[in-house]
Amino acid sequence: MNKNILSLSLLVVLFLCGPALAGDGLKIGWIDVQQVIVSCKQGREVNMKLEKKAQEYRKKFTAEKKKVDEMKKKLETLRTVGSDEAIRSQERAIDRKLQELELDSKYATKDMKEMQKKYLGPVIDELNEVISELGKKQGYDYILDSRTLLFAGERTNMTAAAIEAMNKRYEAGKKK
């Protein structure tokens, strides 16, 4: 939240003071951070790991939902030919199963968020280093995230350069 407020404040200052500063050679670029993360090799690798885990959870929950559906069908049969006690017992079993599913779903969501943080954290840290290096190397005064921009010309887009730099680092790291 504070990062967004800071970015927005910076943008306002730059737009208000931009014409005056432009004469001094102020150089501003922007990067679509999300695009870099999903396009660079490290990001794709992380996304594959996360998707694999998500697929495991989906498979598990599909099987569990199928069990609940079967339990509900059995309940419908019991309603026509079963005793009141058998019906109540089946209803309780369905309720327990649904509660288990809800808890498992919460656990799965928490687990996926933790995995995302664990695996994406290093990628984001590395991307921050890459952005800093690109900015210094190419003489930029500011590099902004595209999510905070209202408008930005394509000529100041550094996304492709960031993806390329991330991929080079990835390849260099694999060779070690």
URKASUL-V722360 format. One record per pair of residues at least 6 apart in sequence whose ideal C-beta (glycine too) atoms are under 6 Angstrom apart, sorted by sequence separation. I is the first residue (numbers start at 1). J is the second residue. If there is no record, write none. Layout:
# URKASUL-V722360
i:j
I:J
I:J
This chain:
# URKASUL-V722360
i:j
37:43
78:86
135:143
78:87
78:90
131:143
75:90
71:94
134:161
68:97
130:162
130:165
130:166
64:101
57:108
46:119
46:120
46:123
43:123
42:123
29:140
27:139
33:145
27:140
27:141
28:142
29:143
30:144
32:146
26:141
30:146
30:149
30:152
36:159
40:163
35:159
39:163
30:156
36:162
40:166
41:167
29:156
31:158
32:159
36:163
40:167
31:159
42:170
29:158
41:170
31:162
7:148
